[in-house]
């Protein structure tokens, strides 16, 4: 797998940071999200593990994801962050989905990316 598939650079020798190849996509997503919801009033995180209907799918018995609930001055939005090791790139919501959707899904390659993405999204600035 190519290191460009990962959203964050993570090595034991230095602090994790966003991969330069994906920083523009991340910044654009955050900008569009904040434009949709306005200044952030509250942010809540829920970790979910839900039994799947098809127990044979890759031998995975549960769908696992993090759900971040943003409440802004203009609207609210849910962000689902999940991991799929079969991906060869990050799947960001389309611009139209960000503008109209109440629940947006971001799929990353591994749980390191998922953890760091959640941490960065939870750290978005709250409004006054």
C-alpha atoms as one frame of an Amber mdcrd trajectory, in Angstrom:
protein
   0.000   0.000   0.000   1.208   3.467  -0.882   1.697   6.008   1.945  -0.409
   8.453  -0.106  -3.448   6.258   0.701  -3.260   7.384   4.318  -4.776  10.638
   5.545  -2.130  11.075   8.248   1.586  10.407   8.391   2.199   8.318  11.490
   5.654   7.054  12.380   7.289   6.335  15.701   9.966   8.956  15.033   7.860
  12.123  14.867   4.457  13.583  15.710   1.570  12.538  13.440   0.471  15.109
  10.893  -1.873  15.285   7.939  -0.461  13.933   4.703   0.299  16.890   2.419
  -1.504  15.089  -0.443  -4.776  15.197   1.531  -4.533  18.459   3.466  -6.472
  20.423   0.827  -9.345  17.885   0.855  -9.476  17.946   4.661  -9.442  21.755
   4.815 -12.144  21.979   2.138 -14.325  19.466   3.989 -13.977  21.394   7.270
 -14.707  24.698   5.533 -17.835  23.317   3.834 -19.003  21.693   7.074 -18.604
  24.903   9.070 -20.305  26.853   6.272 -23.279  24.492   6.510 -23.678  24.343
  10.297 -22.310  27.744  11.299 -20.416  28.352  14.521 -20.220  25.143  16.562
 -22.329  25.112  19.724 -21.683  21.505  20.774 -19.863  18.391  19.623 -20.559
  14.856  20.859 -18.848  11.583  20.023 -20.447   8.153  20.098 -18.677   4.911
  19.212 -20.946   2.320  17.605 -20.777  -1.424  17.102 -23.844  -2.820  15.347
 -24.370  -6.493  14.395 -24.379  -6.980  10.617 -27.122  -8.822   8.777 -24.605
 -10.713   6.661 -22.208 -12.486   9.033 -20.116 -13.819   6.145 -18.988 -10.399
   4.867 -15.206 -10.592   5.415 -15.940 -12.531   8.610 -16.936  -9.258  10.310
 -19.834  -9.708  12.717 -20.244  -6.013  13.525 -20.239  -2.719  11.686 -17.960
  -0.384  13.646 -17.865   3.375  13.314 -17.572   6.629  15.201 -20.430   9.096
  15.014 -19.701  12.760  15.665 -22.748  14.961  16.266 -22.201  18.632  15.533
 -24.727  21.235  16.561 -24.119  24.602  14.972 -25.873  27.976  15.022 -27.362
  27.306  11.554 -27.969  23.532  11.603 -26.828  20.169  12.915 -24.887  17.412
  11.180 -23.732  13.867  11.909 -20.349  12.663  10.660 -19.806   8.915  10.449
 -16.137   7.880  10.399 -15.424   4.272   9.499 -12.448   2.204   8.485 -12.190
  -0.044   5.444  -8.781  -1.671   4.878  -9.885  -2.646   1.345  -9.906   0.998
   0.240  -7.039   2.433  -1.732  -8.054   6.042  -1.015 -10.061   8.135   1.401
 -13.744   8.546   0.573 -14.930  12.072   1.369 -18.581  13.156   1.061 -19.428
  14.962  -2.159 -19.983  18.739  -1.968 -23.732  18.312  -2.650 -23.948  15.806
   0.230 -22.297  18.268   2.599 -24.720  21.018   1.606 -27.884  18.914   1.911
 -27.068  15.889   4.062 -27.773  15.441   7.750 -25.422  12.428   7.986 -22.102
  12.408   6.175 -19.823   9.390   5.841 -16.034   9.438   5.661 -14.258   6.148
   4.997 -10.554   5.895   5.739  -8.039   3.103   5.212  -7.105   2.251   8.812
  -7.911   2.994  12.442  -4.907   5.274  12.888  -6.423   7.568  10.250  -9.860
   7.168  11.856  -8.549   8.076  15.322  -6.587  11.099  14.113  -9.474  12.295
  11.910 -11.891  12.053  14.848  -9.428  13.909  17.069  -9.057  16.704  14.491
 -12.802  17.001  13.857 -13.563  17.083  17.590 -11.064  19.941  17.856 -12.842
  22.220  15.375 -13.340  25.672  16.864 -16.513  26.415  18.764 -18.365  29.645
  18.044 -19.015  32.475  20.504
